[in-house]
Amino acid sequence: MSSDVTLPPEYQTWFLLHEVDTGIQRSMESELKPFGVSVIATGLLYILKSSDEPVTLTELSGWLFRKPHSVSELISRMAKQGLVTKTADPQKKKGVRVSITPKGDQILSEYMEEMQVISKIMSSLSEEETKYFKACLEKIRKSVIEELVLSAQRPFPWGFFPAE
């Protein structure tokens, strides 16, 4: 394939990041298939398990970088599967709060005992490279938050990314 189009380095890097993300997502989907949950549902279950109290749709939307209606649809599907429960938000008339169910907790726990894809993929980096890569991604994530005018709150505020 020949082309006169040359992307600037930042776009080449973004495209590479997108390829890596897509590849990891597909690998995780294969790993998650026996558990009957998607990658995004697994992330949502992790957030809920990590929280001390039910989480609002707005909070989930921000942490997952998804629009509220998409998260609402996901939560509805997961509630039908018995993975989460929805309760009325006492502070908002039409608001809901979401909690993980014992079934959702069990699936997440079983998956976390079996998960290998990320470790296998990330093992191509040294410990030092992993720390540097994480720091770079956190800088980029901060720019994304500023671009999207989202809350500066980190996702998984319950210690998923411990301070170093």
Residue pairs with C-beta under 8 A, 6 or more apart in sequence:
7 15
24 117
24 118
24 121
25 39
27 117
27 121
28 39
28 42
28 117
28 118
29 38
29 39
30 117
31 111
31 114
31 115
31 116
31 117
32 38
32 39
32 42
32 111
35 42
35 107
35 110
35 111
36 81
36 107
37 45
37 83
37 107
37 111
40 64
40 66
40 74
41 74
41 77
41 78
41 83
42 108
42 111
43 64
44 60
44 64
44 71
44 74
44 75
44 78
44 84
45 78
45 83
45 84
45 100
45 104
45 105
45 107
45 108
46 108
46 156
46 160
47 55
47 60
47 63
47 64
47 155
47 156
48 55
48 84
48 98
48 99
48 100
48 104
49 100
49 104
49 105
49 108
50 156
50 158
50 159
50 160
51 158
52 158
53 97
54 87
54 97
54 98
54 99
55 97
55 98
55 99
56 89
56 92
56 95
56 96
56 97
56 98
57 68
57 71
57 72
57 75
57 95
57 96
57 98
58 68
58 95
60 66
60 71
60 75
60 98
61 67
61 68
61 70
61 71
62 150
62 151
62 153
62 155
63 153
63 155
63 156
63 157
64 71
64 155
65 144
65 148
65 150
65 155
66 74
75 84
75 86
75 96
75 98
78 84
78 104
79 85
79 86
81 103
82 101
82 103
82 104
83 100
83 101
83 103
83 104
83 107
84 98
84 99
84 100
84 101
84 104
85 98
85 99
85 101
86 96
86 97
86 98
87 96
87 97
87 98
87 99
88 95
88 96
88 97
89 95
89 96
89 97
100 108
122 130
125 133
131 164
134 161
142 152
144 150
145 151
145 152
154 161
